[in-house]
Amino acid sequence: MKKITSLKVVILLLFNLFINYSFSQTTNESAKRVAIPNPSILTLQNIQKAGIDLSCGPKFVNNNLHLELSYEELLLLDNNGISYNVLINDLTTYYKEKFANELPLAKAALKQEQQIAALKKASKTLSKKSSLIDNPAQHDECSEIDWAVPSNFKLGSMGGGFTLSEAYAELDLMRTLYPNLISVRTDASTTNRKTHGNSTGSTTWAGQPVYYVRISDNPDIDEPNEPETLITGAMHAREIVSVMNTFYFMWYILENYSTDPFIKNMVDNHEIYLIPISNPDGYRWNEVIAPGGGGLQRKNLRPGVADNGTTNSSNNVRGVDLNRNFNYYWGWDNSGSSPTTSSQTYRGPSAGSEPETKIVQEFIASHDIKVAVNHHGGLNSIITSSYNGSVSATDSGREDEYAKICHDLTQYNRYVYGSAPNTLYEANGDVNDWMLGGPNVTSGGQTSSGSGKDVLALTPENGDDFWPAISEISDLSSEHENEFNISNVFW
């Protein structure tokens, strides 16, 4: 009798173990990297219509579409009958282990590269590694410019990227070292507007400013006769290289101003405005859920939107997609943006509803920006405007300018370029369309003509991962984006 009872207990324990294991496998809410085998055009359209963004992060490998998706996005694939293979079951753990191994090696390699650059630079007054180029913006040789790595450029603790506090410390350091070239970091809002802040978990914070800096030969004053360029990063919080290439560019300009006549001419005759982190709440939330890097929070932290109340890495679909919230072509359809709160392309309850959106709008309204570069990451392409919101949009009249500048900018990196509908799919309510503006468009119950400033706006999608290998951050910032930023200042 005792033997039978013991056997029953063993069987029961094994059964419970099996059930618990199966349950944990089917309800694993970790973000995953998946492959969709040889997707057809119809499948791609269905993925986009389901609310999964294909403009940031998708990568084709041997005709398979690789995506890094949240648990909610995987459910969208399941609900739409789109089959996939799981390549990495837990992205948070994967990135944590990967970056812990990579970071010290990448820092050592960067230091060595900077030492070599310093030795070469000591013998000549050049900002490039081998030769002085009169106008890098018009460089037309067989190979790309080999830029010298700025001696002050460093990697951060979050997967090689800066945390929010590290980023702000860098801006403060720049001001300390180069007070005659860069302003103090300043609130970008003209009305003292703040972000939502965060009330989830034990690490909470109040609404915070969005900061900008100005690089100029008179950084503390706005010189009305000088052309103005705006460069932004991290509107999508998880696209880390959009932040790091901005800091690389700033250090490069500051360090080479006194020795490179071209850089001096650029700074003396232009005002360069930079908002390195335009979504600070979402950016900081990635620190909370994945402090070592690899967090997949994309949107802002609008309260009560797709927030499961935890600080687990799976709580990464909170808030509103800021790059679908601008009030030009906002809510044009449910393919270029989503009305579903858990979608990564959720456009918000109304056009321009978010404080971060309003802050950018205020900033543009208070300046005379001619060209804007809104950096993103994960597609190796350049998204222009004219227009992203709809395939049926009328021409903007600036198509030739977009074609010319993008042709020049892709000479070496071979990025695909064009408006979103012509390169991928619609992206309505995005910042590029709003900055450019145009005829009145009625959508989502509102009518808008955009910023009214006719800003030539571009979005480089740099690299092919949200979180690239740490060793690639410097190269992505140098080889792909430094000339891009410089050329746009002169456009």
TORLUMLUM-831317 format. One record per residue (C-alpha): residue in one letter; x, y, z. Coordinates in steps of 0.2 Angstrom, whole numbers, padded with zeros to 4 digits, always signed. Layout:
AXYZ...
//
This chain:
M+0000+0000+0000K+0014+0012+0004K+0023+0008-0012I+0007+0012-0022T+0005+0028-0012S+0023+0033-0015L+0022+0029-0034K+0006+0040-0035V+0016+0054-0027V+0030+0053-0039I+0018+0052-0054L+0009+0067-0047L+0025+0077-0044L+0031+0073-0062F+0014+0077-0069N+0014+0094-0060L+0032+0097-0066F+0027+0094-0084I+0012+0105-0083N+0022+0119-0075Y+0036+0118-0088S+0023+0117-0102F+0014+0132-0095S+0030+0142-0093Q+0035+0139-0111T+0018+0144-0118T+0016+0159-0107N+0034+0166-0108E+0032+0184-0110S+0050+0188-0114A+0054+0198-0130K+0060+0186-0143R+0070+0186-0160V+0060+0177-0173A+0062+0173-0191I+0047+0173-0203P+0052+0161-0217N+0052+0169-0235P+0037+0181-0232S+0027+0186-0247I+0021+0204-0250L+0004+0199-0243T+0012+0193-0227L+0022+0209-0225Q+0007+0219-0228N-0002+0209-0215I+0012+0211-0202Q+0011+0230-0205K-0008+0230-0204A-0007+0220-0187G+0002+0235-0180I+0020+0229-0181D+0032+0242-0187L+0043+0237-0202S+0052+0254-0203C+0064+0251-0188G+0073+0235-0185P+0068+0222-0198K+0082+0212-0206F+0082+0200-0220V+0094+0185-0218N+0093+0172-0232N+0076+0178-0237N+0070+0176-0219L+0063+0191-0210H+0071+0193-0193L+0061+0203-0180E+0064+0207-0162L+0046+0207-0155S+0037+0210-0138Y+0026+0196-0131E+0011+0207-0137E+0018+0208-0155L+0020+0189-0155L+0002+0187-0150L-0002+0198-0165L+0007+0186-0177D-0002+0172-0169N-0019+0180-0170N-0016+0184-0189G-0010+0166-0193I+0008+0172-0197S+0020+0158-0193Y+0037+0161-0187N+0052+0152-0179V+0060+0158-0163L+0078+0161-0164I+0081+0169-0147N+0069+0164-0133D+0073+0178-0121L+0081+0193-0128T+0084+0202-0111T+0095+0188-0105Y+0103+0186-0122Y+0108+0205-0122K+0113+0205-0104E+0125+0191-0106K+0131+0197-0123F+0135+0215-0117A+0143+0210-0101N+0156+0201-0111E+0157+0214-0125L+0159+0230-0115P+0176+0228-0108L+0183+0222-0124A+0175+0236-0134K+0181+0249-0122A+0199+0243-0124A+0198+0243-0143L+0190+0261-0143K+0204+0267-0132Q+0218+0259-0143E+0210+0267-0159Q+0210+0284-0150Q+0228+0282-0145I+0232+0278-0164A+0222+0293-0170A+0231+0305-0157L+0248+0299-0163K+0244+0303-0181K+0235+0319-0177A+0250+0325-0167S+0261+0327-0182K+0248+0337-0192T+0233+0348-0190L+0220+0336-0197S+0203+0330-0192K+0204+0315-0203K+0216+0301-0201S+0226+0303-0216S+0223+0319-0226L+0215+0336-0225I+0199+0337-0236D+0193+0354-0240N+0175+0350-0240P+0170+0333-0233A+0152+0337-0238Q+0157+0336-0256H+0169+0321-0254D+0169+0311-0270E+0183+0298-0270C+0184+0279-0271S+0182+0276-0253E+0174+0284-0238I+0182+0297-0227D+0192+0289-0213W+0187+0300-0199A+0198+0301-0183V+0189+0295-0168P+0186+0309-0155S+0197+0307-0140N+0183+0311-0128F+0170+0299-0136K+0166+0285-0124L+0155+0270-0123G+0141+0270-0110S+0136+0257-0097M+0120+0252-0105G+0124+0240-0119G+0138+0252-0124G+0125+0266-0125F+0124+0280-0112T+0111+0280-0098L+0101+0296-0097S+0112+0302-0083E+0128+0298-0092A+0121+0307-0108Y+0117+0323-0098A+0134+0322-0089E+0142+0321-0107L+0133+0337-0112D+0139+0345-0096L+0157+0340-0099M+0156+0347-0116R+0151+0364-0110T+0165+0363-0097L+0178+0360-0109Y+0171+0370-0124P+0161+0385-0116N+0164+0395-0132L+0157+0382-0144I+0142+0374-0135S+0128+0380-0124V+0123+0373-0108R+0109+0360-0110T+0093+0369-0110D+0074+0365-0109A+0068+0363-0127S+0050+0369-0122T+0045+0387-0123T+0031+0384-0110N+0040+0374-0097R+0032+0358-0103K+0037+0342-0095T+0036+0323-0100H+0024+0312-0091G+0037+0304-0079N+0035+0287-0072S+0025+0280-0057T+0027+0262-0061G+0039+0251-0049S+0050+0258-0036T+0061+0268-0048T+0049+0283-0051W+0052+0300-0057A+0042+0316-0060G+0039+0324-0078Q+0056+0330-0085P+0062+0342-0098V+0068+0338-0115Y+0085+0346-0117Y+0094+0353-0132V+0111+0361-0134R+0117+0373-0148I+0134+0372-0156S+0140+0389-0163D+0154+0401-0162N+0142+0411-0151P+0133+0397-0142D+0124+0407-0129I+0115+0418-0141D+0103+0415-0156E+0111+0423-0171P+0096+0427-0183N+0106+0428-0199E+0114+0411-0198P+0106+0395-0205E+0100+0383-0192T+0100+0364-0192L+0092+0352-0180I+0098+0334-0176T+0088+0323-0164G+0090+0306-0157A+0080+0293-0147M+0062+0297-0152H+0061+0278-0152A+0069+0275-0135R+0077+0258-0139E+0087+0264-0154I+0103+0267-0145V+0114+0271-0160S+0103+0286-0163V+0110+0293-0147M+0128+0288-0148N+0131+0294-0166T+0125+0311-0160F+0137+0312-0146Y+0151+0306-0158F+0147+0320-0170M+0147+0333-0156W+0164+0328-0149Y+0171+0327-0167I+0165+0345-0170L+0171+0352-0154E+0188+0344-0154N+0193+0349-0172Y+0186+0366-0172S+0203+0374-0168T+0213+0364-0181D+0202+0360-0196P+0197+0375-0206F+0182+0367-0213I+0175+0363-0196K+0179+0380-0190N+0170+0388-0205M+0155+0377-0202V+0153+0381-0184D+0157+0400-0187N+0143+0401-0200H+0129+0390-0194E+0119+0386-0178I+0118+0367-0175Y+0104+0362-0163L+0104+0345-0155I+0091+0336-0145P+0101+0319-0142I+0086+0311-0132S+0069+0317-0137N+0060+0303-0127P+0069+0303-0110D+0055+0294-0101G+0055+0279-0113Y+0074+0280-0113R+0075+0279-0094W+0063+0265-0093N+0074+0254-0103E+0087+0257-0089V+0074+0251-0077I+0069+0235-0086A+0086+0231-0094P+0100+0241-0085G+0114+0232-0095G+0106+0236-0112G+0094+0227-0123G+0078+0235-0117L+0064+0236-0130Q+0054+0250-0124R+0051+0261-0140K+0036+0272-0135N+0035+0286-0122L+0027+0282-0105R+0009+0289-0106P+0001+0284-0090G-0011+0269-0091V-0007+0264-0108A-0002+0245-0110D+0007+0246-0093N+0006+0229-0084G+0012+0237-0068T+0029+0228-0066T+0047+0232-0069N+0049+0215-0079S+0058+0217-0096S+0042+0212-0104N+0033+0228-0099N+0040+0236-0114V+0025+0242-0124R+0020+0256-0113G+0014+0273-0120V+0012+0281-0137D+0023+0280-0152L+0029+0298-0153N+0034+0296-0172R+0015+0292-0176N+0008+0306-0165F+0012+0322-0175N-0003+0331-0182Y+0000+0329-0200Y-0008+0314-0208W-0011+0308-0190G-0023+0293-0190W-0024+0293-0209D-0026+0274-0209N-0023+0259-0197S-0008+0253-0207G+0004+0267-0205S-0001+0269-0187S-0012+0259-0175P-0027+0263-0164T-0022+0248-0153T-0014+0253-0136S-0002+0238-0135S+0004+0241-0153Q+0022+0248-0155T+0014+0260-0167Y+0000+0266-0156R-0003+0284-0162G-0011+0291-0146P-0028+0296-0142S-0027+0312-0152A-0015+0321-0164G-0001+0329-0154S-0007+0322-0138E+0010+0319-0130P+0021+0332-0121E+0036+0326-0130T+0027+0329-0147K+0022+0346-0141I+0039+0351-0135V+0047+0347-0153Q+0033+0357-0161E+0036+0372-0149F+0055+0371-0153I+0052+0371-0172A+0040+0385-0170S+0052+0396-0160H+0067+0393-0173D+0070+0395-0191I+0076+0377-0194K+0081+0373-0212V+0086+0355-0211A+0082+0342-0198V+0090+0325-0196N+0079+0314-0185H+0090+0299-0181H+0083+0281-0179G+0091+0264-0180G+0089+0247-0187L+0086+0247-0205N+0101+0254-0215S+0091+0266-0225I+0086+0285-0226I+0067+0289-0224T+0063+0306-0232S+0047+0315-0232S+0035+0320-0246Y+0026+0311-0239N+0026+0296-0227G+0008+0297-0221S+0000+0291-0237V+0003+0283-0254S-0010+0295-0261A-0002+0311-0255T+0002+0325-0267D+0020+0329-0271S+0028+0341-0259G+0038+0350-0273R+0055+0346-0264E+0057+0328-0272D+0072+0334-0282E+0081+0341-0266Y+0077+0325-0257A+0084+0314-0271K+0100+0325-0273I+0104+0325-0255C+0101+0306-0252H+0110+0302-0268D+0126+0310-0260L+0123+0303-0243T+0122+0285-0249Q+0137+0285-0260Y+0147+0274-0248N+0134+0266-0236R+0122+0261-0250Y+0107+0264-0240V+0090+0263-0248Y+0081+0280-0248G+0065+0287-0251S+0048+0291-0243A+0041+0277-0232P+0027+0272-0244N+0040+0270-0258T+0053+0261-0248L+0043+0252-0235Y+0025+0256-0229E+0016+0271-0224A+0020+0280-0207N+0007+0292-0204G+0009+0305-0190D+0028+0305-0191V+0039+0320-0187N+0046+0322-0205D+0029+0325-0213W+0025+0337-0199M+0041+0347-0201L+0040+0348-0220G+0021+0352-0219G+0011+0356-0235P-0007+0358-0240N-0021+0355-0227V-0024+0337-0224T-0039+0331-0214S-0037+0315-0205G-0041+0308-0188G-0055+0321-0186Q-0043+0335-0187T-0035+0346-0201S-0017+0352-0201S-0004+0359-0213G+0010+0353-0203S+0023+0365-0195G+0022+0379-0208K+0041+0379-0209D+0045+0369-0224V+0059+0360-0215L+0069+0347-0226A+0068+0333-0214L+0076+0316-0215T+0077+0300-0205P+0093+0289-0206E+0089+0272-0200N+0107+0268-0195G+0113+0250-0193D+0103+0234-0193D+0099+0231-0175F+0091+0241-0161W+0106+0236-0150P+0121+0233-0161A+0136+0224-0155I+0146+0237-0144S+0161+0235-0155E+0151+0242-0170I+0144+0258-0161S+0160+0269-0165D+0160+0263-0183L+0142+0266-0186S+0144+0283-0179S+0159+0287-0189E+0158+0279-0206H+0139+0281-0208E+0133+0296-0199N+0147+0309-0196E+0147+0314-0215F+0128+0313-0215N+0127+0325-0200I+0140+0337-0208S+0132+0337-0225N+0115+0341-0218V+0122+0356-0209F+0128+0363-0226W+0113+0359-0236
//
